[in-house]
Amino acid sequence: MPQPDRCPGWSEVLPRAKQLLVTVRDAAPKQPLEISIAHFYILGMYWRTVRLYEAVLLLLEAQLPEEAAIIARSLFEDSLRLRQLACESDTRDACVVGWAEKSISEKVGLVKEAVSLGLEPDAQRALVALDAERSKLQGYARRHGVARRRPFLSVRSAALSFGRKDDYWTYCWSHEAVHGSDACWIFARRKVTPDTVGLFGKTADPEVLIRLAAFAAVSVADATESASSIFSWKPVAAISDLSGEIERAAQAYAGQRP
């Protein structure tokens, strides 16, 4: 099986993908910030995209693009949410408050499940803290005139709205990788002989590696651009330059296929 660092294209793309991670990390201010509750949740959403992107690179370098797709799927979703928040400032608080309230409910569910499993003998302190978090969030909503909550767009609608239609199929395939249908073997199962099929522990196909790198790179670049717009960070041209180079490499490699 060919090694990725010897495959045409991948050896050039991986360093650029790593440089993008460094550049993205440097884009955000490092000093402590005083921000609103809504911006606190948005900032957490953004830094999650950076962490997810780093995890994707680690898996791609290990020749595990299927597993990288599992993580890139969440990165894609979060990047679309951030794009919606950046583009729709009038409804930003309504989206964030609704998302945060649902998140608090999920945390309450986790605490109650721990109790039901006998893992947590006394959940009262945690539940009181979550009630306080919810009250603080609702107080913010009242002060800022957020009378109604608004859900985020569906992934499909957001992908079509924000120019990620071409990546939506990759997202759909990554869904199969998450849930473990036979579709997750599309790239890792090949005929060895006319009568023998091999299931490979690694996927070194450079096109697959580059395509997943581009899928993740565009997502984290888009997330950073959105966060920069929301928080008024100084734009960093190198981010779009690097993600564009990676995306063009994926398109060029695909064009070489018969």
VENQUIUR-V272502 format. One line per field, one symbol per residue. phi: phi as a letter, one per 30 degrees, with the letter a starting at -180 (. if undefined). psi: psi as a letter, one per 20 degrees, with the letter a starting at -180 (. if undefined). burial: 1 if it has 16 or more other C-alpha atoms within 10 Angstrom, else 0. Layout:
phi = ???
psi = ???
burial = ???
This chain:
phi = .ddddcdejddddeddddddeddddddddcdebcbddddedddddddddddddddeddddddibdddddeddeddddddddddddddcddcedddddddddddddddedddddddddidbdbcddddddddddddddddddddciddbcbddddeddddddciceddddeddddddddciddddcecccbddbecbccccdbbcedddddddddedddddddddddddddcidddbdddddddddddddddddddddd
psi = pqqhiippghhhgghhhhhggggghihqqiqqqorrgghghggggghhhggggghghghghjkmhghhhghhghggghhhghgghhhmhhjghhggggghghgghhhghgghhhghijiohojggghghhhhggggghgggghjknhqqpqqqqggggghhkkkghihghgghhhhhgikriiijgijpqpgrhjpppopiqojohggghghggghghghgggggghhggjlqpqohhghgghhggghgghgghiiq.
burial = 000100001100110111111011001100000000111001101111110111011011101111111111111111111111110000111111111110010001001100000000000000100100010011011000010011010011011000010011011011111000000110110000000000000011111111111111111111111111110000010011011111101100100000
